[in-house]
Amino acid sequence: MKRAGFTTRWLPILLLLPQLSIIVIFFYWPAGHAVQSSFFLQDPFGFGSTFVGLENYVGLFQSSEYMRIARFTVIFTAVVTFFSLALALLLAVKADKVIRGAKSYRTLLMWVYAVAPPVAGFIGLIMFNQSWGPLTRLFGWFGYDFVLGVNYWDTAFAMMLVSVWKQVPVNFIFFLSGLQSIPKTVREAALIDNRSATGRFWDVTFPLLAPTAFFLLIINITYALFDTFGVVDTLVKGEPGNNPMTLVYKVYVDGFRGNDLGGSSAQSVILMLLVLALTVFQFRLVERRIHYT
Amino acid sequence: MTEANAGAMAAAALAPAKRRRRLRGATVLDHVILILGSLFMMVPLLMVLQMTTMPDIEVIKTGPTLQLGGEFGSNFQKAMFEASGFSGENTGVSMLVNSFILGIGFAVGKIVIGMMAAYAIVYFRLPFATFAFWVIFTTLLLPLEVRILPSYEVVQRMGMLNTYQGLIIPLIASATATFFFRQFFRSVPEELVEAARIDGAGPVKFFIDILVPLSRTMIAAMFIIMFVYGWNQYLWPTMITTEEGMFTLVRGIKQITQVMEGNRIPEYGRANLLAIIAIIPPVFVVIFFQSWFVKGLTESDK
């Protein structure tokens, strides 16, 4: 620590106390509890539990349903991440370029950030309403019968579209602020050296944006894995049935509806490991990021 | 500059008219893309808005149209003052109040606790400083979603189901604000502490009279981010609040949807209006405090 202004003993402890006690009670305790109960088989009626070792984990990896959900989660995450990043990058580059109306575009493109995922899901339900939803009609014009909540991939499509819609603004804001932090001198130099706008983008702008893009990649993966819970829950109308769902949603369904505490905890632990891996990956990227800026 | 490029530039200078036209074409394309993007963002909301003015029976027949209906007043009346659940407690007004309590309580709690902890970490010589740092910042790694079930059990055991404490405090158990303020405090010039000490200011006085006023912009930026985050919480309120009088707007959306689907004549007017009401406050905050919001978002790096 470079600075140590004060030497009072009791004050810093008093200052840290609220934060530390909340974290211990509501973070470490539950997290530890999840790890512990993932090794036990709980009686569904609450009559004690038996130690089963890794059985809960083995059971998960042998369950074809869990693997199918894991596969769907991977596809879902990839699609949502790719499209929300690509769309946001395109819009940010254009919004950075135009002079007239720049501020209005910025506002129009970022407000969806503040819409809650389940509300976005609700809007999705309206758009894909079976009898009069505008998007259902649009599909109808092309001769396709879109059935939300019945056809597996139709529901999946709606989930992805809503999730992308909800995530574009965050990426847009980050890309735009990344673009605006590129020094004017660099832009002018590039303008002189390379007359093609596309060439300039790929040779100069994109490499300078790469750190932002890496950072956003992790943010988007985390978003698609966890924050889309509300979107999924609204679009399947609380009835998972045969519908697509993500791993986080499965934790909820098993733990709360199915009362399978052991299995649900094991799933939580798997997700924790996944997040930890992502974070380690992110920290290494952030370290590399220093070289750019 | 290479010779080829110089040649190209000379050629461009020779044909100014052609170049200008091409430039304008590119600008038009930029605007077209931006307008399409804005429409992609706006149109769903406009459709829902239009539907709030229609009577439910019309909605079932036509869905969203281009014409404004005259039912906004009665839909608003229904959404705000008539309960949609079984207990009669979750009117729009009560959900709106709960949403504000959650959003503001979460933001204030997180900022106060985060600033205190960051101050202790940055400005004091502590024997266990490194340990405290790691204990606090490990929480950045695991989102609430992966430990919902055990967190629920803890809250249940403490008897905090269906209370505002149970709703807000567990959400505060992550160190985003602490991390943010730690970064900011470290960028405050060291001479300030020295000067304050020479003038005889103690740590409490320094914190309240110098550091807090200095952090005003940061606090505003954090408040906006945290308010929107708290307001938009869904999974945690869904589990913690089972009493309808405790529902927030976002929590209530699911039930609204189910009521909407279940009734003989689905209550689209009420559902659409409640969705709009759930959207307005956070969107308002984001739009009107845009520069603070963008600053808070991009500088906190999550």
Boltz contact constraints between the chains, C-beta under 6 A:
constraints:
  - contact:
      token1: [A, 3]
      token2: [B, 190]
      max_distance: 6.0
  - contact:
      token1: [A, 4]
      token2: [B, 125]
      max_distance: 6.0
  - contact:
      token1: [A, 5]
      token2: [B, 123]
      max_distance: 6.0
  - contact:
      token1: [A, 5]
      token2: [B, 193]
      max_distance: 6.0
  - contact:
      token1: [A, 6]
      token2: [B, 123]
      max_distance: 6.0
  - contact:
      token1: [A, 6]
      token2: [B, 124]
      max_distance: 6.0
  - contact:
      token1: [A, 6]
      token2: [B, 203]
      max_distance: 6.0
  - contact:
      token1: [A, 7]
      token2: [B, 125]
      max_distance: 6.0
  - contact:
      token1: [A, 8]
      token2: [B, 203]
      max_distance: 6.0
  - contact:
      token1: [A, 11]
      token2: [B, 203]
      max_distance: 6.0
  - contact:
      token1: [A, 12]
      token2: [B, 120]
      max_distance: 6.0
  - contact:
      token1: [A, 12]
      token2: [B, 124]
      max_distance: 6.0
  - contact:
      token1: [A, 12]
      token2: [B, 126]
      max_distance: 6.0
  - contact:
      token1: [A, 15]
      token2: [B, 116]
      max_distance: 6.0
  - contact:
      token1: [A, 15]
      token2: [B, 119]
      max_distance: 6.0
  - contact:
      token1: [A, 15]
      token2: [B, 120]
      max_distance: 6.0
  - contact:
      token1: [A, 16]
      token2: [B, 117]
      max_distance: 6.0
  - contact:
      token1: [A, 16]
      token2: [B, 120]
      max_distance: 6.0
  - contact:
      token1: [A, 16]
      token2: [B, 132]
      max_distance: 6.0
  - contact:
      token1: [A, 18]
      token2: [B, 113]
      max_distance: 6.0
  - contact:
      token1: [A, 19]
      token2: [B, 113]
      max_distance: 6.0
  - contact:
      token1: [A, 19]
      token2: [B, 117]
      max_distance: 6.0
  - contact:
      token1: [A, 22]
      token2: [B, 172]
      max_distance: 6.0
  - contact:
      token1: [A, 22]
      token2: [B, 173]
      max_distance: 6.0
  - contact:
      token1: [A, 23]
      token2: [B, 139]
      max_distance: 6.0
  - contact:
      token1: [A, 23]
      token2: [B, 173]
      max_distance: 6.0
  - contact:
      token1: [A, 26]
      token2: [B, 170]
      max_distance: 6.0
  - contact:
      token1: [A, 26]
      token2: [B, 173]
      max_distance: 6.0
  - contact:
      token1: [A, 27]
      token2: [B, 139]
      max_distance: 6.0
  - contact:
      token1: [A, 27]
      token2: [B, 173]
      max_distance: 6.0
  - contact:
      token1: [A, 29]
      token2: [B, 154]
      max_distance: 6.0
  - contact:
      token1: [A, 30]
      token2: [B, 147]
      max_distance: 6.0
  - contact:
      token1: [A, 30]
      token2: [B, 150]
      max_distance: 6.0
  - contact:
      token1: [A, 30]
      token2: [B, 151]
      max_distance: 6.0
  - contact:
      token1: [A, 30]
      token2: [B, 154]
      max_distance: 6.0
  - contact:
      token1: [A, 31]
      token2: [B, 147]
      max_distance: 6.0
  - contact:
      token1: [A, 33]
      token2: [B, 150]
      max_distance: 6.0
  - contact:
      token1: [A, 34]
      token2: [B, 147]
      max_distance: 6.0
  - contact:
      token1: [A, 34]
      token2: [B, 150]
      max_distance: 6.0
  - contact:
      token1: [A, 91]
      token2: [B, 37]
      max_distance: 6.0
  - contact:
      token1: [A, 94]
      token2: [B, 30]
      max_distance: 6.0
  - contact:
      token1: [A, 94]
      token2: [B, 33]
      max_distance: 6.0
  - contact:
      token1: [A, 94]
      token2: [B, 34]
      max_distance: 6.0
  - contact:
      token1: [A, 97]
      token2: [B, 30]
      max_distance: 6.0
  - contact:
      token1: [A, 98]
      token2: [B, 30]
      max_distance: 6.0
  - contact:
      token1: [A, 105]
      token2: [B, 34]
      max_distance: 6.0
  - contact:
      token1: [A, 107]
      token2: [B, 287]
      max_distance: 6.0
  - contact:
      token1: [A, 108]
      token2: [B, 38]
      max_distance: 6.0
  - contact:
      token1: [A, 109]
      token2: [B, 37]
      max_distance: 6.0
  - contact:
      token1: [A, 109]
      token2: [B, 41]
      max_distance: 6.0
  - contact:
      token1: [A, 111]
      token2: [B, 283]
      max_distance: 6.0
  - contact:
      token1: [A, 111]
      token2: [B, 287]
      max_distance: 6.0
  - contact:
      token1: [A, 112]
      token2: [B, 41]
      max_distance: 6.0
  - contact:
      token1: [A, 114]
      token2: [B, 228]
      max_distance: 6.0
  - contact:
      token1: [A, 114]
      token2: [B, 282]
      max_distance: 6.0
  - contact:
      token1: [A, 114]
      token2: [B, 283]
      max_distance: 6.0
  - contact:
      token1: [A, 114]
      token2: [B, 286]
      max_distance: 6.0
  - contact:
      token1: [A, 115]
      token2: [B, 279]
      max_distance: 6.0
  - contact:
      token1: [A, 116]
      token2: [B, 232]
      max_distance: 6.0
  - contact:
      token1: [A, 116]
      token2: [B, 250]
      max_distance: 6.0
  - contact:
      token1: [A, 118]
      token2: [B, 234]
      max_distance: 6.0
  - contact:
      token1: [A, 118]
      token2: [B, 250]
      max_distance: 6.0
  - contact:
      token1: [A, 118]
      token2: [B, 253]
      max_distance: 6.0
  - contact:
      token1: [A, 119]
      token2: [B, 253]
      max_distance: 6.0
  - contact:
      token1: [A, 119]
      token2: [B, 275]
      max_distance: 6.0
  - contact:
      token1: [A, 119]
      token2: [B, 278]
      max_distance: 6.0
  - contact:
      token1: [A, 122]
      token2: [B, 253]
      max_distance: 6.0
  - contact:
      token1: [A, 122]
      token2: [B, 275]
      max_distance: 6.0
  - contact:
      token1: [A, 123]
      token2: [B, 44]
      max_distance: 6.0
  - contact:
      token1: [A, 123]
      token2: [B, 48]
      max_distance: 6.0
  - contact:
      token1: [A, 126]
      token2: [B, 48]
      max_distance: 6.0
  - contact:
      token1: [A, 127]
      token2: [B, 44]
      max_distance: 6.0
  - contact:
      token1: [A, 132]
      token2: [B, 63]
      max_distance: 6.0
  - contact:
      token1: [A, 173]
      token2: [B, 294]
      max_distance: 6.0
  - contact:
      token1: [A, 177]
      token2: [B, 298]
      max_distance: 6.0
  - contact:
      token1: [A, 192]
      token2: [B, 1]
      max_distance: 6.0
  - contact:
      token1: [A, 195]
      token2: [B, 8]
      max_distance: 6.0
  - contact:
      token1: [A, 226]
      token2: [B, 143]
      max_distance: 6.0
  - contact:
      token1: [A, 226]
      token2: [B, 145]
      max_distance: 6.0
  - contact:
      token1: [A, 229]
      token2: [B, 235]
      max_distance: 6.0
  - contact:
      token1: [A, 230]
      token2: [B, 234]
      max_distance: 6.0
  - contact:
      token1: [A, 248]
      token2: [B, 145]
      max_distance: 6.0
  - contact:
      token1: [A, 255]
      token2: [B, 149]
      max_distance: 6.0
  - contact:
      token1: [A, 264]
      token2: [B, 149]
      max_distance: 6.0
  - contact:
      token1: [A, 268]
      token2: [B, 146]
      max_distance: 6.0
  - contact:
      token1: [A, 271]
      token2: [B, 146]
      max_distance: 6.0
  - contact:
      token1: [A, 272]
      token2: [B, 142]
      max_distance: 6.0
  - contact:
      token1: [A, 272]
      token2: [B, 146]
      max_distance: 6.0
  - contact:
      token1: [A, 275]
      token2: [B, 142]
      max_distance: 6.0
  - contact:
      token1: [A, 276]
      token2: [B, 141]
      max_distance: 6.0
  - contact:
      token1: [A, 279]
      token2: [B, 141]
      max_distance: 6.0
